[in-house]
């Protein structure tokens, strides 16, 4: 899991999932609260939520 590596910039149209690193439309990802510039796609968000729920 890598949360570093913001590539590209400025454009809000496509963003990179901070988990699986796929480029996705902005509307298909969620920005992590408290961590600006880090986005998770829906699949990874569910995975993270499940993980947090078990911790
Ligand atoms: Zn992802």
mmCIF file of the protein (N, C-alpha, C, O) and its ligand, coordinates in Angstrom:
data_MODEL
# 
_entry.id   MODEL 
# 
loop_
_entity.id 
_entity.type 
_entity.pdbx_number_of_molecules 
1 polymer     1 
2 non-polymer 1 
# 
_entity_poly.entity_id                      1 
_entity_poly.type                           'polypeptide(L)' 
_entity_poly.nstd_linkage                   no 
_entity_poly.nstd_monomer                   no 
_entity_poly.pdbx_seq_one_letter_code       
;(UNK)(UNK)(UNK)(UNK)(UNK)(UNK)(UNK)(UNK)(UNK)(UNK)(UNK)(UNK)(UNK)(UNK)(UNK)(UNK)
(UNK)(UNK)(UNK)(UNK)(UNK)(UNK)(UNK)(UNK)(UNK)(UNK)(UNK)(UNK)(UNK)(UNK)(UNK)(UNK)
(UNK)(UNK)(UNK)(UNK)(UNK)(UNK)(UNK)(UNK)(UNK)(UNK)(UNK)(UNK)(UNK)(UNK)(UNK)(UNK)
(UNK)(UNK)(UNK)(UNK)(UNK)(UNK)(UNK)
;
_entity_poly.pdbx_seq_one_letter_code_can   XXXXXXXXXXXXXXXXXXXXXXXXXXXXXXXXXXXXXXXXXXXXXXXXXXXXXXX 
_entity_poly.pdbx_strand_id                 A 
# 
loop_
_entity_poly_seq.entity_id 
_entity_poly_seq.num 
_entity_poly_seq.mon_id 
_entity_poly_seq.hetero 
1 1  UNK n 
1 2  UNK n 
1 3  UNK n 
1 4  UNK n 
1 5  UNK n 
1 6  UNK n 
1 7  UNK n 
1 8  UNK n 
1 9  UNK n 
1 10 UNK n 
1 11 UNK n 
1 12 UNK n 
1 13 UNK n 
1 14 UNK n 
1 15 UNK n 
1 16 UNK n 
1 17 UNK n 
1 18 UNK n 
1 19 UNK n 
1 20 UNK n 
1 21 UNK n 
1 22 UNK n 
1 23 UNK n 
1 24 UNK n 
1 25 UNK n 
1 26 UNK n 
1 27 UNK n 
1 28 UNK n 
1 29 UNK n 
1 30 UNK n 
1 31 UNK n 
1 32 UNK n 
1 33 UNK n 
1 34 UNK n 
1 35 UNK n 
1 36 UNK n 
1 37 UNK n 
1 38 UNK n 
1 39 UNK n 
1 40 UNK n 
1 41 UNK n 
1 42 UNK n 
1 43 UNK n 
1 44 UNK n 
1 45 UNK n 
1 46 UNK n 
1 47 UNK n 
1 48 UNK n 
1 49 UNK n 
1 50 UNK n 
1 51 UNK n 
1 52 UNK n 
1 53 UNK n 
1 54 UNK n 
1 55 UNK n 
# 
loop_
_struct_asym.id 
_struct_asym.entity_id 
A 1 
B 2 
# 
loop_
_chem_comp.id 
_chem_comp.type 
_chem_comp.mon_nstd_flag 
UNK 'L-peptide linking' . 
ZN  non-polymer         . 
# 
_pdbx_entity_nonpoly.entity_id   2 
_pdbx_entity_nonpoly.name        ? 
_pdbx_entity_nonpoly.comp_id     ZN 
# 
_pdbx_nonpoly_scheme.asym_id         B 
_pdbx_nonpoly_scheme.entity_id       2 
_pdbx_nonpoly_scheme.mon_id          ZN 
_pdbx_nonpoly_scheme.ndb_seq_num     1 
_pdbx_nonpoly_scheme.pdb_seq_num     101 
_pdbx_nonpoly_scheme.auth_seq_num    101 
_pdbx_nonpoly_scheme.pdb_mon_id      ZN 
_pdbx_nonpoly_scheme.auth_mon_id     ZN 
_pdbx_nonpoly_scheme.pdb_strand_id   A 
_pdbx_nonpoly_scheme.pdb_ins_code    . 
# 
loop_
_atom_site.group_PDB 
_atom_site.id 
_atom_site.type_symbol 
_atom_site.label_atom_id 
_atom_site.label_alt_id 
_atom_site.label_comp_id 
_atom_site.label_asym_id 
_atom_site.label_entity_id 
_atom_site.label_seq_id 
_atom_site.pdbx_PDB_ins_code 
_atom_site.Cartn_x 
_atom_site.Cartn_y 
_atom_site.Cartn_z 
_atom_site.occupancy 
_atom_site.B_iso_or_equiv 
_atom_site.pdbx_formal_charge 
_atom_site.auth_seq_id 
_atom_site.auth_comp_id 
_atom_site.auth_asym_id 
_atom_site.auth_atom_id 
_atom_site.pdbx_PDB_model_num 
ATOM   1   N  N  . UNK A 1 1  ? 0.845   -1.188 0.000   1.00 0.00 ? 1   UNK A N  1 
ATOM   2   C  CA . UNK A 1 1  ? 0.000   0.000  0.000   1.00 0.00 ? 1   UNK A CA 1 
ATOM   3   C  C  . UNK A 1 1  ? 0.879   1.236  0.000   1.00 0.00 ? 1   UNK A C  1 
ATOM   4   O  O  . UNK A 1 1  ? 1.681   1.421  0.915   1.00 0.00 ? 1   UNK A O  1 
ATOM   5   N  N  . UNK A 1 2  ? 0.748   2.064  -0.982  1.00 0.00 ? 2   UNK A N  1 
ATOM   6   C  CA . UNK A 1 2  ? 1.600   3.234  -1.086  1.00 0.00 ? 2   UNK A CA 1 
ATOM   7   C  C  . UNK A 1 2  ? 0.759   4.482  -1.149  1.00 0.00 ? 2   UNK A C  1 
ATOM   8   O  O  . UNK A 1 2  ? -0.101  4.629  -2.018  1.00 0.00 ? 2   UNK A O  1 
ATOM   9   N  N  . UNK A 1 3  ? 1.016   5.385  -0.215  1.00 0.00 ? 3   UNK A N  1 
ATOM   10  C  CA . UNK A 1 3  ? 0.269   6.632  -0.201  1.00 0.00 ? 3   UNK A CA 1 
ATOM   11  C  C  . UNK A 1 3  ? 1.106   7.794  -0.716  1.00 0.00 ? 3   UNK A C  1 
ATOM   12  O  O  . UNK A 1 3  ? 0.652   8.939  -0.723  1.00 0.00 ? 3   UNK A O  1 
ATOM   13  N  N  . UNK A 1 4  ? 2.307   7.503  -1.140  1.00 0.00 ? 4   UNK A N  1 
ATOM   14  C  CA . UNK A 1 4  ? 3.137   8.565  -1.689  1.00 0.00 ? 4   UNK A CA 1 
ATOM   15  C  C  . UNK A 1 4  ? 3.050   8.543  -3.204  1.00 0.00 ? 4   UNK A C  1 
ATOM   16  O  O  . UNK A 1 4  ? 2.462   7.644  -3.805  1.00 0.00 ? 4   UNK A O  1 
ATOM   17  N  N  . UNK A 1 5  ? 3.642   9.542  -3.790  1.00 0.00 ? 5   UNK A N  1 
ATOM   18  C  CA . UNK A 1 5  ? 3.701   9.533  -5.241  1.00 0.00 ? 5   UNK A CA 1 
ATOM   19  C  C  . UNK A 1 5  ? 2.528   10.196 -5.900  1.00 0.00 ? 5   UNK A C  1 
ATOM   20  O  O  . UNK A 1 5  ? 1.753   9.542  -6.599  1.00 0.00 ? 5   UNK A O  1 
ATOM   21  N  N  . UNK A 1 6  ? 2.385   11.464 -5.695  1.00 0.00 ? 6   UNK A N  1 
ATOM   22  C  CA . UNK A 1 6  ? 1.392   12.206 -6.468  1.00 0.00 ? 6   UNK A CA 1 
ATOM   23  C  C  . UNK A 1 6  ? 1.998   12.524 -7.815  1.00 0.00 ? 6   UNK A C  1 
ATOM   24  O  O  . UNK A 1 6  ? 2.965   13.280 -7.901  1.00 0.00 ? 6   UNK A O  1 
ATOM   25  N  N  . UNK A 1 7  ? 1.453   11.971 -8.841  1.00 0.00 ? 7   UNK A N  1 
ATOM   26  C  CA . UNK A 1 7  ? 1.952   12.343 -10.148 1.00 0.00 ? 7   UNK A CA 1 
ATOM   27  C  C  . UNK A 1 7  ? 0.883   13.097 -10.888 1.00 0.00 ? 7   UNK A C  1 
ATOM   28  O  O  . UNK A 1 7  ? -0.304  12.996 -10.577 1.00 0.00 ? 7   UNK A O  1 
ATOM   29  N  N  . UNK A 1 8  ? 1.315   13.853 -11.870 1.00 0.00 ? 8   UNK A N  1 
ATOM   30  C  CA . UNK A 1 8  ? 0.360   14.722 -12.521 1.00 0.00 ? 8   UNK A CA 1 
ATOM   31  C  C  . UNK A 1 8  ? -0.031  15.787 -11.524 1.00 0.00 ? 8   UNK A C  1 
ATOM   32  O  O  . UNK A 1 8  ? 0.455   15.779 -10.393 1.00 0.00 ? 8   UNK A O  1 
ATOM   33  N  N  . UNK A 1 9  ? -0.875  16.681 -11.906 1.00 0.00 ? 9   UNK A N  1 
ATOM   34  C  CA . UNK A 1 9  ? -1.281  17.718 -10.968 1.00 0.00 ? 9   UNK A CA 1 
ATOM   35  C  C  . UNK A 1 9  ? -2.459  18.488 -11.523 1.00 0.00 ? 9   UNK A C  1 
ATOM   36  O  O  . UNK A 1 9  ? -2.855  18.344 -12.680 1.00 0.00 ? 9   UNK A O  1 
ATOM   37  N  N  . UNK A 1 10 ? -2.989  19.298 -10.659 1.00 0.00 ? 10  UNK A N  1 
ATOM   38  C  CA . UNK A 1 10 ? -3.951  20.314 -11.077 1.00 0.00 ? 10  UNK A CA 1 
ATOM   39  C  C  . UNK A 1 10 ? -5.248  19.738 -11.642 1.00 0.00 ? 10  UNK A C  1 
ATOM   40  O  O  . UNK A 1 10 ? -6.330  20.002 -11.116 1.00 0.00 ? 10  UNK A O  1 
ATOM   41  N  N  . UNK A 1 11 ? -5.142  18.970 -12.690 1.00 0.00 ? 11  UNK A N  1 
ATOM   42  C  CA . UNK A 1 11 ? -6.362  18.485 -13.321 1.00 0.00 ? 11  UNK A CA 1 
ATOM   43  C  C  . UNK A 1 11 ? -7.199  17.671 -12.349 1.00 0.00 ? 11  UNK A C  1 
ATOM   44  O  O  . UNK A 1 11 ? -6.676  16.803 -11.650 1.00 0.00 ? 11  UNK A O  1 
ATOM   45  N  N  . UNK A 1 12 ? -8.444  17.937 -12.304 1.00 0.00 ? 12  UNK A N  1 
ATOM   46  C  CA . UNK A 1 12 ? -9.300  17.214 -11.372 1.00 0.00 ? 12  UNK A CA 1 
ATOM   47  C  C  . UNK A 1 12 ? -10.071 16.113 -12.076 1.00 0.00 ? 12  UNK A C  1 
ATOM   48  O  O  . UNK A 1 12 ? -10.912 15.451 -11.468 1.00 0.00 ? 12  UNK A O  1 
ATOM   49  N  N  . UNK A 1 13 ? -9.792  15.919 -13.337 1.00 0.00 ? 13  UNK A N  1 
ATOM   50  C  CA . UNK A 1 13 ? -10.598 14.968 -14.090 1.00 0.00 ? 13  UNK A CA 1 
ATOM   51  C  C  . UNK A 1 13 ? -10.263 13.523 -13.751 1.00 0.00 ? 13  UNK A C  1 
ATOM   52  O  O  . UNK A 1 13 ? -11.156 12.693 -13.582 1.00 0.00 ? 13  UNK A O  1 
ATOM   53  N  N  . UNK A 1 14 ? -8.983  13.232 -13.656 1.00 0.00 ? 14  UNK A N  1 
ATOM   54  C  CA . UNK A 1 14 ? -8.600  11.860 -13.330 1.00 0.00 ? 14  UNK A CA 1 
ATOM   55  C  C  . UNK A 1 14 ? -7.637  11.878 -12.163 1.00 0.00 ? 14  UNK A C  1 
ATOM   56  O  O  . UNK A 1 14 ? -6.758  12.735 -12.075 1.00 0.00 ? 14  UNK A O  1 
ATOM   57  N  N  . UNK A 1 15 ? -7.812  10.935 -11.281 1.00 0.00 ? 15  UNK A N  1 
ATOM   58  C  CA . UNK A 1 15 ? -6.938  10.852 -10.123 1.00 0.00 ? 15  UNK A CA 1 
ATOM   59  C  C  . UNK A 1 15 ? -6.460  9.420  -9.977  1.00 0.00 ? 15  UNK A C  1 
ATOM   60  O  O  . UNK A 1 15 ? -7.043  8.489  -10.530 1.00 0.00 ? 15  UNK A O  1 
ATOM   61  N  N  . UNK A 1 16 ? -5.400  9.270  -9.229  1.00 0.00 ? 16  UNK A N  1 
ATOM   62  C  CA . UNK A 1 16 ? -4.819  7.945  -9.039  1.00 0.00 ? 16  UNK A CA 1 
ATOM   63  C  C  . UNK A 1 16 ? -5.196  7.418  -7.668  1.00 0.00 ? 16  UNK A C  1 
ATOM   64  O  O  . UNK A 1 16 ? -4.987  8.081  -6.652  1.00 0.00 ? 16  UNK A O  1 
ATOM   65  N  N  . UNK A 1 17 ? -5.745  6.240  -7.652  1.00 0.00 ? 17  UNK A N  1 
ATOM   66  C  CA . UNK A 1 17 ? -6.049  5.611  -6.377  1.00 0.00 ? 17  UNK A CA 1 
ATOM   67  C  C  . UNK A 1 17 ? -4.763  5.401  -5.602  1.00 0.00 ? 17  UNK A C  1 
ATOM   68  O  O  . UNK A 1 17 ? -3.795  4.862  -6.138  1.00 0.00 ? 17  UNK A O  1 
ATOM   69  N  N  . UNK A 1 18 ? -4.742  5.820  -4.353  1.00 0.00 ? 18  UNK A N  1 
ATOM   70  C  CA . UNK A 1 18 ? -3.538  5.702  -3.550  1.00 0.00 ? 18  UNK A CA 1 
ATOM   71  C  C  . UNK A 1 18 ? -3.259  4.267  -3.124  1.00 0.00 ? 18  UNK A C  1 
ATOM   72  O  O  . UNK A 1 18 ? -2.206  3.981  -2.554  1.00 0.00 ? 18  UNK A O  1 
ATOM   73  N  N  . UNK A 1 19 ? -4.178  3.381  -3.392  1.00 0.00 ? 19  UNK A N  1 
ATOM   74  C  CA . UNK A 1 19 ? -4.023  1.991  -2.966  1.00 0.00 ? 19  UNK A CA 1 
ATOM   75  C  C  . UNK A 1 19 ? -3.614  1.109  -4.138  1.00 0.00 ? 19  UNK A C  1 
ATOM   76  O  O  . UNK A 1 19 ? -2.576  0.449  -4.083  1.00 0.00 ? 19  UNK A O  1 
ATOM   77  N  N  . UNK A 1 20 ? -4.406  1.090  -5.180  1.00 0.00 ? 20  UNK A N  1 
ATOM   78  C  CA . UNK A 1 20 ? -4.106  0.211  -6.306  1.00 0.00 ? 20  UNK A CA 1 
ATOM   79  C  C  . UNK A 1 20 ? -3.467  0.964  -7.463  1.00 0.00 ? 20  UNK A C  1 
ATOM   80  O  O  . UNK A 1 20 ? -3.053  0.364  -8.455  1.00 0.00 ? 20  UNK A O  1 
ATOM   81  N  N  . UNK A 1 21 ? -3.390  2.285  -7.328  1.00 0.00 ? 21  UNK A N  1 
ATOM   82  C  CA . UNK A 1 21 ? -2.696  3.126  -8.293  1.00 0.00 ? 21  UNK A CA 1 
ATOM   83  C  C  . UNK A 1 21 ? -3.310  3.111  -9.685  1.00 0.00 ? 21  UNK A C  1 
ATOM   84  O  O  . UNK A 1 21 ? -2.623  3.365  -10.674 1.00 0.00 ? 21  UNK A O  1 
ATOM   85  N  N  . UNK A 1 22 ? -4.552  2.825  -9.759  1.00 0.00 ? 22  UNK A N  1 
ATOM   86  C  CA . UNK A 1 22 ? -5.227  2.935  -11.046 1.00 0.00 ? 22  UNK A CA 1 
ATOM   87  C  C  . UNK A 1 22 ? -5.694  4.367  -11.240 1.00 0.00 ? 22  UNK A C  1 
ATOM   88  O  O  . UNK A 1 22 ? -6.058  5.052  -10.284 1.00 0.00 ? 22  UNK A O  1 
ATOM   89  N  N  . UNK A 1 23 ? -5.678  4.805  -12.477 1.00 0.00 ? 23  UNK A N  1 
ATOM   90  C  CA . UNK A 1 23 ? -6.201  6.124  -12.792 1.00 0.00 ? 23  UNK A CA 1 
ATOM   91  C  C  . UNK A 1 23 ? -7.699  6.017  -12.997 1.00 0.00 ? 23  UNK A C  1 
ATOM   92  O  O  . UNK A 1 23 ? -8.182  5.213  -13.795 1.00 0.00 ? 23  UNK A O  1 
ATOM   93  N  N  . UNK A 1 24 ? -8.420  6.840  -12.262 1.00 0.00 ? 24  UNK A N  1 
ATOM   94  C  CA . UNK A 1 24 ? -9.865  6.749  -12.293 1.00 0.00 ? 24  UNK A CA 1 
ATOM   95  C  C  . UNK A 1 24 ? -10.470 8.132  -12.376 1.00 0.00 ? 24  UNK A C  1 
ATOM   96  O  O  . UNK A 1 24 ? -9.847  9.118  -11.981 1.00 0.00 ? 24  UNK A O  1 
ATOM   97  N  N  . UNK A 1 25 ? -11.691 8.204  -12.894 1.00 0.00 ? 25  UNK A N  1 
ATOM   98  C  CA . UNK A 1 25 ? -12.389 9.495  -12.895 1.00 0.00 ? 25  UNK A CA 1 
ATOM   99  C  C  . UNK A 1 25 ? -12.554 10.003 -11.471 1.00 0.00 ? 25  UNK A C  1 
ATOM   100 O  O  . UNK A 1 25 ? -12.736 9.228  -10.532 1.00 0.00 ? 25  UNK A O  1 
ATOM   101 N  N  . UNK A 1 26 ? -12.488 11.304 -11.335 1.00 0.00 ? 26  UNK A N  1 
ATOM   102 C  CA . UNK A 1 26 ? -12.612 11.918 -10.017 1.00 0.00 ? 26  UNK A CA 1 
ATOM   103 C  C  . UNK A 1 26 ? -13.892 11.477 -9.311  1.00 0.00 ? 26  UNK A C  1 
ATOM   104 O  O  . UNK A 1 26 ? -13.924 11.319 -8.091  1.00 0.00 ? 26  UNK A O  1 
ATOM   105 N  N  . UNK A 1 27 ? -14.924 11.286 -10.091 1.00 0.00 ? 27  UNK A N  1 
ATOM   106 C  CA . UNK A 1 27 ? -16.222 10.945 -9.502  1.00 0.00 ? 27  UNK A CA 1 
ATOM   107 C  C  . UNK A 1 27 ? -16.263 9.510  -9.004  1.00 0.00 ? 27  UNK A C  1 
ATOM   108 O  O  . UNK A 1 27 ? -17.204 9.118  -8.313  1.00 0.00 ? 27  UNK A O  1 
ATOM   109 N  N  . UNK A 1 28 ? -15.258 8.731  -9.346  1.00 0.00 ? 28  UNK A N  1 
ATOM   110 C  CA . UNK A 1 28 ? -15.271 7.311  -8.978  1.00 0.00 ? 28  UNK A CA 1 
ATOM   111 C  C  . UNK A 1 28 ? -14.423 7.030  -7.751  1.00 0.00 ? 28  UNK A C  1 
ATOM   112 O  O  . UNK A 1 28 ? -14.307 5.883  -7.318  1.00 0.00 ? 28  UNK A O  1 
ATOM   113 N  N  . UNK A 1 29 ? -13.833 8.072  -7.192  1.00 0.00 ? 29  UNK A N  1 
ATOM   114 C  CA . UNK A 1 29 ? -12.971 7.854  -6.037  1.00 0.00 ? 29  UNK A CA 1 
ATOM   115 C  C  . UNK A 1 29 ? -13.432 8.716  -4.877  1.00 0.00 ? 29  UNK A C  1 
ATOM   116 O  O  . UNK A 1 29 ? -14.221 9.646  -5.045  1.00 0.00 ? 29  UNK A O  1 
ATOM   117 N  N  . UNK A 1 30 ? -12.932 8.397  -3.714  1.00 0.00 ? 30  UNK A N  1 
ATOM   118 C  CA . UNK A 1 30 ? -13.233 9.158  -2.510  1.00 0.00 ? 30  UNK A CA 1 
ATOM   119 C  C  . UNK A 1 30 ? -11.945 9.735  -1.952  1.00 0.00 ? 30  UNK A C  1 
ATOM   120 O  O  . UNK A 1 30 ? -10.922 9.053  -1.888  1.00 0.00 ? 30  UNK A O  1 
ATOM   121 N  N  . UNK A 1 31 ? -12.004 10.985 -1.552  1.00 0.00 ? 31  UNK A N  1 
ATOM   122 C  CA . UNK A 1 31 ? -10.825 11.554 -0.916  1.00 0.00 ? 31  UNK A CA 1 
ATOM   123 C  C  . UNK A 1 31 ? -10.830 11.173 0.549   1.00 0.00 ? 31  UNK A C  1 
ATOM   124 O  O  . UNK A 1 31 ? -11.854 11.233 1.229   1.00 0.00 ? 31  UNK A O  1 
ATOM   125 N  N  . UNK A 1 32 ? -9.669  10.783 1.010   1.00 0.00 ? 32  UNK A N  1 
ATOM   126 C  CA . UNK A 1 32 ? -9.563  10.397 2.413   1.00 0.00 ? 32  UNK A CA 1 
ATOM   127 C  C  . UNK A 1 32 ? -9.700  11.626 3.288   1.00 0.00 ? 32  UNK A C  1 
ATOM   128 O  O  . UNK A 1 32 ? -9.021  12.628 3.065   1.00 0.00 ? 32  UNK A O  1 
ATOM   129 N  N  . UNK A 1 33 ? -10.555 11.562 4.264   1.00 0.00 ? 33  UNK A N  1 
ATOM   130 C  CA . UNK A 1 33 ? -10.667 12.667 5.197   1.00 0.00 ? 33  UNK A CA 1 
ATOM   131 C  C  . UNK A 1 33 ? -9.378  12.791 5.975   1.00 0.00 ? 33  UNK A C  1 
ATOM   132 O  O  . UNK A 1 33 ? -8.861  11.798 6.487   1.00 0.00 ? 33  UNK A O  1 
ATOM   133 N  N  . UNK A 1 34 ? -8.855  13.994 6.071   1.00 0.00 ? 34  UNK A N  1 
ATOM   134 C  CA . UNK A 1 34 ? -7.647  14.198 6.859   1.00 0.00 ? 34  UNK A CA 1 
ATOM   135 C  C  . UNK A 1 34 ? -6.373  13.942 6.088   1.00 0.00 ? 34  UNK A C  1 
ATOM   136 O  O  . UNK A 1 34 ? -5.281  14.202 6.593   1.00 0.00 ? 34  UNK A O  1 
ATOM   137 N  N  . UNK A 1 35 ? -6.493  13.447 4.895   1.00 0.00 ? 35  UNK A N  1 
ATOM   138 C  CA . UNK A 1 35 ? -5.294  13.227 4.081   1.00 0.00 ? 35  UNK A CA 1 
ATOM   139 C  C  . UNK A 1 35 ? -5.541  13.794 2.698   1.00 0.00 ? 35  UNK A C  1 
ATOM   140 O  O  . UNK A 1 35 ? -5.979  13.090 1.789   1.00 0.00 ? 35  UNK A O  1 
ATOM   141 N  N  . UNK A 1 36 ? -5.259  15.050 2.556   1.00 0.00 ? 36  UNK A N  1 
ATOM   142 C  CA . UNK A 1 36 ? -5.547  15.696 1.288   1.00 0.00 ? 36  UNK A CA 1 
ATOM   143 C  C  . UNK A 1 36 ? -4.694  15.136 0.171   1.00 0.00 ? 36  UNK A C  1 
ATOM   144 O  O  . UNK A 1 36 ? -3.512  14.847 0.357   1.00 0.00 ? 36  UNK A O  1 
ATOM   145 N  N  . UNK A 1 37 ? -5.293  14.990 -0.967  1.00 0.00 ? 37  UNK A N  1 
ATOM   146 C  CA . UNK A 1 37 ? -4.546  14.541 -2.136  1.00 0.00 ? 37  UNK A CA 1 
ATOM   147 C  C  . UNK A 1 37 ? -4.454  13.039 -2.248  1.00 0.00 ? 37  UNK A C  1 
ATOM   148 O  O  . UNK A 1 37 ? -3.872  12.517 -3.199  1.00 0.00 ? 37  UNK A O  1 
ATOM   149 N  N  . UNK A 1 38 ? -5.027  12.336 -1.281  1.00 0.00 ? 38  UNK A N  1 
ATOM   150 C  CA . UNK A 1 38 ? -5.021  10.877 -1.354  1.00 0.00 ? 38  UNK A CA 1 
ATOM   151 C  C  . UNK A 1 38 ? -6.441  10.407 -1.626  1.00 0.00 ? 38  UNK A C  1 
ATOM   152 O  O  . UNK A 1 38 ? -7.385  10.767 -0.923  1.00 0.00 ? 38  UNK A O  1 
ATOM   153 N  N  . UNK A 1 39 ? -6.559  9.605  -2.647  1.00 0.00 ? 39  UNK A N  1 
ATOM   154 C  CA . UNK A 1 39 ? -7.877  9.134  -3.029  1.00 0.00 ? 39  UNK A CA 1 
ATOM   155 C  C  . UNK A 1 39 ? -7.912  7.615  -3.034  1.00 0.00 ? 39  UNK A C  1 
ATOM   156 O  O  . UNK A 1 39 ? -6.904  6.946  -3.259  1.00 0.00 ? 39  UNK A O  1 
ATOM   157 N  N  . UNK A 1 40 ? -9.091  7.101  -2.783  1.00 0.00 ? 40  UNK A N  1 
ATOM   158 C  CA . UNK A 1 40 ? -9.272  5.658  -2.884  1.00 0.00 ? 40  UNK A CA 1 
ATOM   159 C  C  . UNK A 1 40 ? -10.449 5.368  -3.797  1.00 0.00 ? 40  UNK A C  1 
ATOM   160 O  O  . UNK A 1 40 ? -11.486 6.029  -3.726  1.00 0.00 ? 40  UNK A O  1 
ATOM   161 N  N  . UNK A 1 41 ? -10.279 4.377  -4.650  1.00 0.00 ? 41  UNK A N  1 
ATOM   162 C  CA . UNK A 1 41 ? -11.397 3.949  -5.468  1.00 0.00 ? 41  UNK A CA 1 
ATOM   163 C  C  . UNK A 1 41 ? -12.381 3.184  -4.585  1.00 0.00 ? 41  UNK A C  1 
ATOM   164 O  O  . UNK A 1 41 ? -12.087 2.878  -3.429  1.00 0.00 ? 41  UNK A O  1 
ATOM   165 N  N  . UNK A 1 42 ? -13.512 2.892  -5.126  1.00 0.00 ? 42  UNK A N  1 
ATOM   166 C  CA . UNK A 1 42 ? -14.559 2.288  -4.304  1.00 0.00 ? 42  UNK A CA 1 
ATOM   167 C  C  . UNK A 1 42 ? -14.126 0.944  -3.750  1.00 0.00 ? 42  UNK A C  1 
ATOM   168 O  O  . UNK A 1 42 ? -14.379 0.629  -2.587  1.00 0.00 ? 42  UNK A O  1 
ATOM   169 N  N  . UNK A 1 43 ? -13.479 0.164  -4.577  1.00 0.00 ? 43  UNK A N  1 
ATOM   170 C  CA . UNK A 1 43 ? -13.047 -1.160 -4.127  1.00 0.00 ? 43  UNK A CA 1 
ATOM   171 C  C  . UNK A 1 43 ? -12.099 -1.050 -2.952  1.00 0.00 ? 43  UNK A C  1 
ATOM   172 O  O  . UNK A 1 43 ? -12.242 -1.754 -1.952  1.00 0.00 ? 43  UNK A O  1 
ATOM   173 N  N  . UNK A 1 44 ? -11.122 -0.154 -3.084  1.00 0.00 ? 44  UNK A N  1 
ATOM   174 C  CA . UNK A 1 44 ? -10.133 -0.024 -2.020  1.00 0.00 ? 44  UNK A CA 1 
ATOM   175 C  C  . UNK A 1 44 ? -10.773 0.601  -0.784  1.00 0.00 ? 44  UNK A C  1 
ATOM   176 O  O  . UNK A 1 44 ? -10.410 0.253  0.340   1.00 0.00 ? 44  UNK A O  1 
ATOM   177 N  N  . UNK A 1 45 ? -11.708 1.505  -0.974  1.00 0.00 ? 45  UNK A N  1 
ATOM   178 C  CA . UNK A 1 45 ? -12.370 2.130  0.164   1.00 0.00 ? 45  UNK A CA 1 
ATOM   179 C  C  . UNK A 1 45 ? -13.116 1.076  0.977   1.00 0.00 ? 45  UNK A C  1 
ATOM   180 O  O  . UNK A 1 45 ? -13.097 1.100  2.207   1.00 0.00 ? 45  UNK A O  1 
ATOM   181 N  N  . UNK A 1 46 ? -13.754 0.180  0.297   1.00 0.00 ? 46  UNK A N  1 
ATOM   182 C  CA . UNK A 1 46 ? -14.470 -0.902 0.988   1.00 0.00 ? 46  UNK A CA 1 
ATOM   183 C  C  . UNK A 1 46 ? -13.481 -1.783 1.723   1.00 0.00 ? 46  UNK A C  1 
ATOM   184 O  O  . UNK A 1 46 ? -13.724 -2.207 2.854   1.00 0.00 ? 46  UNK A O  1 
ATOM   185 N  N  . UNK A 1 47 ? -12.364 -2.053 1.069   1.00 0.00 ? 47  UNK A N  1 
ATOM   186 C  CA . UNK A 1 47 ? -11.343 -2.899 1.675   1.00 0.00 ? 47  UNK A CA 1 
ATOM   187 C  C  . UNK A 1 47 ? -10.782 -2.239 2.933   1.00 0.00 ? 47  UNK A C  1 
ATOM   188 O  O  . UNK A 1 47 ? -10.611 -2.885 3.966   1.00 0.00 ? 47  UNK A O  1 
ATOM   189 N  N  . UNK A 1 48 ? -10.503 -0.960 2.827   1.00 0.00 ? 48  UNK A N  1 
ATOM   190 C  CA . UNK A 1 48 ? -9.939  -0.229 3.974   1.00 0.00 ? 48  UNK A CA 1 
ATOM   191 C  C  . UNK A 1 48 ? -10.963 -0.157 5.095   1.00 0.00 ? 48  UNK A C  1 
ATOM   192 O  O  . UNK A 1 48 ? -10.628 -0.353 6.264   1.00 0.00 ? 48  UNK A O  1 
ATOM   193 N  N  . UNK A 1 49 ? -12.205 0.122  4.742   1.00 0.00 ? 49  UNK A N  1 
ATOM   194 C  CA . UNK A 1 49 ? -13.252 0.223  5.763   1.00 0.00 ? 49  UNK A CA 1 
ATOM   195 C  C  . UNK A 1 49 ? -13.401 -1.099 6.497   1.00 0.00 ? 49  UNK A C  1 
ATOM   196 O  O  . UNK A 1 49 ? -13.562 -1.126 7.717   1.00 0.00 ? 49  UNK A O  1 
ATOM   197 N  N  . UNK A 1 50 ? -13.347 -2.179 5.759   1.00 0.00 ? 50  UNK A N  1 
ATOM   198 C  CA . UNK A 1 50 ? -13.466 -3.499 6.377   1.00 0.00 ? 50  UNK A CA 1 
ATOM   199 C  C  . UNK A 1 50 ? -12.289 -3.750 7.304   1.00 0.00 ? 50  UNK A C  1 
ATOM   200 O  O  . UNK A 1 50 ? -12.434 -4.324 8.384   1.00 0.00 ? 50  UNK A O  1 
ATOM   201 N  N  . UNK A 1 51 ? -11.125 -3.308 6.860   1.00 0.00 ? 51  UNK A N  1 
ATOM   202 C  CA . UNK A 1 51 ? -9.920  -3.521 7.649   1.00 0.00 ? 51  UNK A CA 1 
ATOM   203 C  C  . UNK A 1 51 ? -9.975  -2.725 8.935   1.00 0.00 ? 51  UNK A C  1 
ATOM   204 O  O  . UNK A 1 51 ? -9.632  -3.227 10.006  1.00 0.00 ? 51  UNK A O  1 
ATOM   205 N  N  . UNK A 1 52 ? -10.407 -1.489 8.825   1.00 0.00 ? 52  UNK A N  1 
ATOM   206 C  CA . UNK A 1 52 ? -10.513 -0.641 10.016  1.00 0.00 ? 52  UNK A CA 1 
ATOM   207 C  C  . UNK A 1 52 ? -11.549 -1.217 10.962  1.00 0.00 ? 52  UNK A C  1 
ATOM   208 O  O  . UNK A 1 52 ? -11.376 -1.196 12.181  1.00 0.00 ? 52  UNK A O  1 
ATOM   209 N  N  . UNK A 1 53 ? -12.613 -1.724 10.399  1.00 0.00 ? 53  UNK A N  1 
ATOM   210 C  CA . UNK A 1 53 ? -13.675 -2.272 11.220  1.00 0.00 ? 53  UNK A CA 1 
ATOM   211 C  C  . UNK A 1 53 ? -13.229 -3.471 12.031  1.00 0.00 ? 53  UNK A C  1 
ATOM   212 O  O  . UNK A 1 53 ? -13.768 -3.752 13.101  1.00 0.00 ? 53  UNK A O  1 
ATOM   213 N  N  . UNK A 1 54 ? -12.224 -4.185 11.500  1.00 0.00 ? 54  UNK A N  1 
ATOM   214 C  CA . UNK A 1 54 ? -11.748 -5.366 12.212  1.00 0.00 ? 54  UNK A CA 1 
ATOM   215 C  C  . UNK A 1 54 ? -10.652 -5.029 13.205  1.00 0.00 ? 54  UNK A C  1 
ATOM   216 O  O  . UNK A 1 54 ? -10.352 -5.827 14.092  1.00 0.00 ? 54  UNK A O  1 
ATOM   217 N  N  . UNK A 1 55 ? -10.053 -3.860 13.067  1.00 0.00 ? 55  UNK A N  1 
ATOM   218 C  CA . UNK A 1 55 ? -8.910  -3.527 13.914  1.00 0.00 ? 55  UNK A CA 1 
ATOM   219 C  C  . UNK A 1 55 ? -9.353  -3.284 15.336  1.00 0.00 ? 55  UNK A C  1 
ATOM   220 O  O  . UNK A 1 55 ? -8.525  -2.990 16.199  1.00 0.00 ? 55  UNK A O  1 
HETATM 221 ZN ZN . ZN  B 2 .  ? -7.977  1.356  -5.571  1.00 0.00 ? 101 ZN  A ZN 1 
# 
